[in-house]
């Protein structure tokens, strides 16, 4: 038995924030001192590394579970199913619902329960729960759905990845420009044809790597030190990803029984353009192959890094033909992969 993505949907907030909108921000070093150069230089360097030109922020009255609800509606419609037939709702996020203008996370009831409520699913045997797995959360949710379906515990699952990172960033940290808001949702069920998941890989590295991403105080010493924001050691994450993600992808592909030349697309977490490109180059080097043209669709330039939402949103955009010079055909083999806080890595090989 294989599982497949029977429906997909995404919610891309309408509010677009450009790099130029950060021109008046007061960016500081970790010790609170000012940079020795203007914001124009900061922004130019930032774009050169990340590839990000724009990102999307949720409207002020919406929360992460709202975005998830909108994406879930689209996934259910795309799959053509009755939501009452969903056995599990698996909601991947990292910060819960954070209302605009606040810093407190709200996770009771669970965000999965909130989506079930908004969808008006009455079936009590539709079990709803959240998972916190860093940016790889949506992929991990798909792997859990795979286990539930293969074991006979479920026939159909709704797997969601949603985040409003714009509400947990330190405005004085230039890394705040990376993050964005969004949601992606998918209906997972058993496959009745050749399509579906062929193999998977998942791992947590929690020794020296455990705190590469963390909650820390603002770089502005005048702000409350007990108010925390998302922080990261970017260089360590970059090195960790390059040293571990290509090997995980290779292990996953080798387990599928397919060869590197069978892979038509790689959908990787949209964290940083330079890092993603380096991961793909190192992955193909493991097979002594050049990187094929257009193998890696990208959305980060316009949508930024929305954590758990990037991969399902990218897949949704790809199959709807909304990524320039990118297309996917029935029977094509794809690799989904992600890396993030934990440090967690996962991947699966999928036949579309």
Order of alpha helices (4+ residues) and beta strands (2+ residues): beta-beta-alpha-beta-alpha-beta-alpha-beta-alpha-beta-beta-beta-beta-beta-alpha-beta-alpha-alpha-alpha-beta-beta
